[in-house]
Amino acid sequence: MRTIKPQIEKIVLGIDPGTNVMGYGVLRVMGNKAEMVAMGVINMLKMHDPYLRLGHIFERVTGIIDEYKPDEMAIEAPFFGKNVQSMLKLGRAQGVAIAAAIQRDIPITEYEPKKIKVAITGNGAASKQQVAGMLQRMLHISDDDLHVQMDATDALGAAYCHFLQMGRPSSERRFKSWKDFVNKNAERIKS
């Protein structure tokens, strides 16, 4: 007689880092199926002090973690653009979100934006609208539930990319503690 193993539910939090608007998306994963639980944004446009913004990011991401109790976090890696100041600010926002997850012992996986786009659309140069449209179809998200700010669907895309990678060997960066983060980012820290 064959016994059926119960499927284990897993909650994945996706983060699209930003200093003005940070997106988040939450997926519930059961076996090979995923469904959207929530998505939204942390809006800091009215906050002028950059350090208060970072504190707000930490508080809100910690609150989202406490509310949805994710088992893992997928975060979009900053892309290397021409504006160094923007890159620095984005890196700080990402670091604060990572700190919130590490504080709650949540494993983190970082994905390059192109990898997320390829996983969702098959095209690394896809637009934010194309990513949102594919997620809407794949996760059966109604028009009413689709967030108007693309930062939310970008974050959901990071979570969905992570779902697609589950159980596969990965070359993406995973961090289990501060020490692990520092060791895996030694080249960034020394620069």
C-alpha positions as CSV (number, residue, x, y, z in Angstrom):
1,M,0.0,0.0,0.0
2,R,1.4,3.4,-1.0
3,T,1.3,6.2,1.5
4,I,0.7,9.7,0.3
5,K,3.1,12.3,1.7
6,P,1.5,15.5,2.7
7,Q,2.6,18.6,0.7
8,I,4.6,21.1,2.7
9,E,3.4,24.7,2.5
10,K,6.1,27.3,2.0
11,I,5.7,31.1,2.1
12,V,8.1,33.1,-0.1
13,L,8.5,36.9,0.4
14,G,9.8,38.8,-2.7
15,I,11.3,42.2,-2.4
16,D,12.0,44.8,-5.1
17,P,14.3,47.2,-3.2
18,G,13.9,51.0,-3.6
19,T,14.5,54.1,-1.6
20,N,11.4,55.9,-2.8
21,V,9.1,53.0,-3.3
22,M,9.9,49.4,-2.2
23,G,7.8,46.6,-3.6
24,Y,6.9,43.3,-1.8
25,G,5.0,40.2,-2.9
26,V,4.1,37.1,-0.9
27,L,3.5,33.7,-2.5
28,R,2.1,30.5,-0.9
29,V,3.8,27.4,-2.4
30,M,2.3,23.9,-2.2
31,G,4.3,21.4,-4.2
32,N,4.4,22.6,-7.7
33,K,1.7,25.3,-7.4
34,A,2.0,28.9,-6.3
35,E,-0.6,31.4,-5.4
36,M,-0.4,35.1,-4.5
37,V,-1.1,35.9,-0.9
38,A,-0.4,39.6,-1.0
39,M,1.6,42.3,-2.8
40,G,2.1,46.0,-2.1
41,V,4.5,48.8,-1.7
42,I,6.3,50.6,1.0
43,N,6.0,54.3,0.0
44,M,8.6,56.7,1.3
45,L,8.1,59.6,-1.2
46,K,6.9,62.0,1.5
47,M,9.9,61.2,3.7
48,H,12.8,63.5,3.1
49,D,15.5,62.2,5.5
50,P,17.3,59.3,3.9
51,Y,18.1,57.7,7.2
52,L,14.5,57.8,8.4
53,R,13.6,56.1,5.1
54,L,16.0,53.2,5.9
55,G,14.5,52.9,9.4
56,H,11.0,52.8,7.8
57,I,12.1,50.1,5.4
58,F,13.4,48.0,8.3
59,E,10.2,48.5,10.4
60,R,7.9,47.7,7.4
61,V,9.8,44.7,6.1
62,T,10.0,43.3,9.7
63,G,6.2,43.9,10.0
64,I,5.5,42.1,6.7
65,I,7.7,39.2,7.9
66,D,5.9,39.1,11.2
67,E,2.5,39.2,9.4
68,Y,3.1,36.6,6.7
69,K,5.8,34.4,8.4
70,P,7.8,33.7,5.2
71,D,10.1,30.6,5.1
72,E,12.4,32.3,2.5
73,M,13.0,35.6,1.0
74,A,13.9,36.4,-2.7
75,I,15.3,39.8,-3.3
76,E,16.2,41.6,-6.6
77,A,19.8,42.4,-6.9
78,P,20.7,46.1,-7.6
79,F,21.5,46.5,-11.3
80,F,24.6,48.4,-12.2
81,G,23.6,51.7,-13.8
82,K,25.5,54.8,-14.7
83,N,24.5,56.8,-11.6
84,V,26.7,55.7,-8.7
85,Q,24.7,57.7,-6.1
86,S,21.5,55.9,-7.1
87,M,23.3,52.6,-6.9
88,L,24.5,53.4,-3.4
89,K,21.1,54.4,-2.2
90,L,19.5,51.2,-3.7
91,G,22.2,49.0,-2.1
92,R,21.4,50.6,1.3
93,A,17.7,49.9,0.9
94,Q,18.5,46.3,-0.1
95,G,20.8,45.8,2.8
96,V,18.2,47.0,5.3
97,A,15.6,44.6,3.9
98,I,18.2,41.8,4.1
99,A,19.0,42.8,7.7
100,A,15.3,42.5,8.6
101,A,15.1,39.0,7.1
102,I,18.4,37.9,8.8
103,Q,17.1,39.2,12.1
104,R,14.2,36.8,11.7
105,D,16.5,33.9,10.6
106,I,14.9,33.8,7.1
107,P,17.2,32.5,4.3
108,I,17.7,35.0,1.5
109,T,18.3,34.4,-2.2
110,E,19.3,37.3,-4.5
111,Y,18.3,37.3,-8.1
112,E,19.6,39.5,-10.9
113,P,16.8,41.5,-12.6
114,K,17.5,39.8,-16.0
115,K,17.2,36.3,-14.4
116,I,13.8,37.2,-12.9
117,K,12.6,38.5,-16.3
118,V,13.8,35.4,-18.1
119,A,12.1,33.2,-15.5
120,I,8.8,35.0,-15.9
121,T,8.6,36.0,-19.5
122,G,11.5,34.1,-21.3
123,N,12.9,37.5,-22.3
124,G,15.7,39.2,-20.2
125,A,14.8,42.5,-21.8
126,A,11.0,42.3,-20.9
127,S,9.3,45.4,-19.7
128,K,7.8,45.8,-16.2
129,Q,4.3,45.7,-17.9
130,Q,5.2,42.4,-19.6
131,V,6.3,40.9,-16.3
132,A,3.2,42.1,-14.6
133,G,1.0,40.7,-17.4
134,M,2.6,37.2,-17.3
135,L,2.3,37.1,-13.5
136,Q,-1.3,38.1,-13.7
137,R,-2.0,35.2,-16.1
138,M,0.2,32.6,-14.3
139,L,-1.1,33.4,-10.8
140,H,-4.7,34.1,-11.9
141,I,-4.6,37.6,-10.4
142,S,-7.8,39.6,-11.1
143,D,-7.5,43.2,-12.5
144,D,-8.8,44.5,-9.2
145,D,-6.0,42.7,-7.3
146,L,-3.2,43.8,-9.7
147,H,-1.3,46.6,-8.0
148,V,-0.9,49.7,-10.1
149,Q,2.7,50.3,-9.0
150,M,5.0,48.0,-10.8
151,D,7.4,47.8,-7.8
152,A,4.8,45.4,-6.3
153,T,4.7,43.1,-9.3
154,D,8.5,43.2,-9.6
155,A,8.7,41.9,-6.0
156,L,6.1,39.3,-6.8
157,G,8.3,38.4,-9.8
158,A,11.3,37.8,-7.5
159,A,9.2,35.5,-5.3
160,Y,7.9,33.6,-8.4
161,C,11.4,33.3,-9.9
162,H,12.4,31.8,-6.5
163,F,9.5,29.4,-6.7
164,L,10.6,28.3,-10.1
165,Q,14.1,27.7,-8.8
166,M,13.1,25.7,-5.8
167,G,14.6,22.2,-5.7
168,R,17.1,23.1,-8.5
169,P,20.8,23.8,-7.9
170,S,21.4,27.5,-7.9
171,S,24.3,29.8,-8.6
172,E,22.4,32.7,-6.9
173,R,23.6,34.1,-3.6
174,R,22.1,32.7,-0.5
175,F,22.7,34.1,3.0
176,K,21.9,32.3,6.2
177,S,23.5,34.7,8.7
178,W,25.5,37.9,8.9
179,K,28.7,36.0,8.9
180,D,27.6,34.1,5.8
181,F,26.6,37.4,4.1
182,V,30.0,39.0,5.0
183,N,31.9,36.0,3.7
184,K,30.0,35.8,0.5
185,N,30.4,39.6,-0.1
186,A,34.0,40.0,0.9
187,E,34.9,41.5,-2.5
188,R,32.2,44.1,-2.2
189,I,33.1,45.0,1.3
190,K,36.8,45.5,0.5
191,S,36.0,47.8,-2.4
